[in-house]
Amino acid sequence: MKNVVLAEGLIKLEERCFCGCEQLNKLILPSSVQYIEKDLFKYTPIKEFTITKNIKIVPSLFCYGNTTIKNIIFDFGNVITRFHP
């Protein structure tokens, strides 16, 4: 899996759901996602991830074990903030 587009209606991304996906470059979440769990990108090469306004809680360890992530984008509609870990 290199580029993943998840379907609308998905509400939660379970803990470690992409853990070890060594080819994952891009993930596009539907606006329906409200919850993401820890270790989401553990041992994946993903470099950028967008957290939308619908995500209610961002666990502190959601990208734990990922050494390649360069940008975490917080998109809250009219305000976009980039975080470079």
N, C-alpha and C positions, 0 to 999 in steps of 0.2 A: 504494500500500500504506500504510494508516494503522495498522492493528493486525495484527501478525503472530504466529501461534502455530506454532512449528516442531514437527514430528513426532518422537515418541520413536524412538530408533535413530540419530539424527544424532550424530556424534562430534566433528566439527570445523567451525568457522565459518572459512572461508577469508579471507585478506587482502582487505579492501575489499568484502566481499560485500554490504553495505548502503550502500556509498559512493554519495552522490548521491540517495538515496531521499528526496526532499524532502517527502514526506507522512508519513514514518514517525514515529508517536507512541509506540507501545508494541510491545515485543518480548518474547515469553514463550518461554524456552528449555526444552527437555525436560531431564530429569535425566541423560540419556545424554551430553550435551555435555561434553567433557573439555578441549577446546582452542579458544581464540579467537585470532585473528591480529590484527596491527596494522591501524590505519585502519578498524576495523569500522564506526564510525559517522561517518566523515568526510563532512562536508556533509549531515548529517541533522539534523532538529529534535528528535530524541529527548531527553527531559528526565530520564529515570530508567532505570537498568539494574541488574539483580540478578545478581550473580556467586554461583553456588552452590558448595557444598562439592566437587562433582565436577569442577569446572574446575581443572586441574592447574597451568597457567601463565597469568598475566595479563600480556600484553606492556605495557610502559610507554606505548606509543603507540596503545592500542586505541581511545581516543576522541579522538585527535589530529584537529584540524580541526572539532571540534564545539564551538560556542560557546554552545549552549543547555542542555547537560546540567547538572542541578542536584543530582542524587543518584546516587551509586553505592553500592549496597547489597551488602554481603558477608554472605551467608546461609550459615553453617556449621552448620546444624541447630539447636543450642541457643544459638548466639551469633549475633546480628545486629548488624552495625556499619554505620553510614551515614557516607559520606565526601562532603563537599560541596566539589568542586574550585573 
